[in-house]
């Protein structure tokens, strides 16, 4: 078995009732890399991680973690991984120190070694001052840091991070990113899931976009952005029609299609219409504006931004990144992109 | 920020199963967690503190005159009865707490660690013996305050250990309910259904001779009755009779039946 891959998954399937939460996922994660699994709520990210981390038994397919089969050798896998996520958390009845000491002792450290390790990790994660405080007084960022610290006691070569920054404020999020980068610099392999395109872009060497339990695109962040455009242009035009009777929104859409060569996504607003379209170069905005003026379309608002997950999804799957918990299984027509 | 050196702890097995020694130390670590939780949330000790005091006072004064002619004469009967009833009732909490614990996120982390699967369960049951100890001590002390004068100190200590062992054995039933049931509330419901007949349909409060034949038949085979009789004899005279053996046998059967069931149900979820 090759050891250049930290994770190799083939055709992983997990079914909950009628819902095929994970429906044939393949993943290959190189040792020493950061791999991002990107997708909206309910796409099957967490279920995939739980199967790889031996917390759920797959209903189909195989997966190996650092050469060990997750079903046949779960204990071997568990000794090589750290899991941090919305679920694998810490004990709220215990203080930060007590949690780390507990996990240290469970991992076979003596009481003294566990206390030393705990102090060392609290220092490393900037939690020393809060070591004895009850966990209910911890901020979201402190909780995540403690969760992460608890996964690192045995310094596992592979770390699973399930949505490490969901719900964190921007500053705390940046701190978390730094922490993750440091882990990677120290040689760990990281598999992280996220709902944020920029997070995957910032941290991951390769990204798998997952939608309704399937991988719909896989590649580097650059590959992904090429398929989406590096920028997204948003225009707001007024309601109503032009003098020739054509609705403003339709005229604007035609103009955008002509310049950009791609259909804009139309969102009705209370007092206007929003059009969103991916752009490869910011300079193309000028051409769009010129063409719109020529068509007598008034532009109320214009923003140029990084594409959101929603836009990536639109580009890759033809539908937005709405939560998918209750939706139908993926239709076969969705597999139009393989990066 | 310091950069730590990575030497994974040597005792973590790279593959395979945990040794017996490692399993025991993991169970002890889990028990240590249980004790911290008890210390942090003393309100969950209400059942082992208030109940022994309240029940001892209530039943002694309520039934004393009617059943034994006087409070003092009733004490050697009622104190062992309440001791057994209270401590055994305490074992019910094991299942409820186990269920609550398993629903929490931290259980997922336990399951992602290379530890023996049985360790969290064993640790929880181990920590609960502290609860039995509190309930036992309080009931005995209440009895002494009310005027109970047992004939043998060694007998009382042995009785306490016997009761605690039996409660621990019974807690496997509730652990089984805990891992099988969907919610903590349903665990509580199931547990009451098991406990009420076992503890009340016994010789804890009244001599079995006064009961109708069919009920007496049940009371006579009820292992709890044997346990109560064993405690009465031990505390009064310090001698262990065959009743002790019957109580131990009953406890052993419970463990042999329910421990594998509980462990299997637990493993399926763990």
Interface residues (C-beta under 8 A of the other chain):
Chain A: X53 X54 X55 X68 X73 X75 X76 X78 X79 X81 X82 X83 X86 X87 X88 X89 X90 X91 X92 X93 X94 X98 X102 X103 X104 X105 X106 X107 X108 X109 X113 X120 X121 X123 X124 X126 X150 X151 X154 X155 X156 X182 X186
Chain B: X1 X2 X3 X4 X6 X7 X8 X9 X10 X11 X12 X13 X14 X15 X16 X17 X18 X22 X25 X26 X29 X30 X32 X33 X36 X37 X40 X41 X104 X105 X106 X108 X109 X110 X111 X112 X113 X114 X115 X119
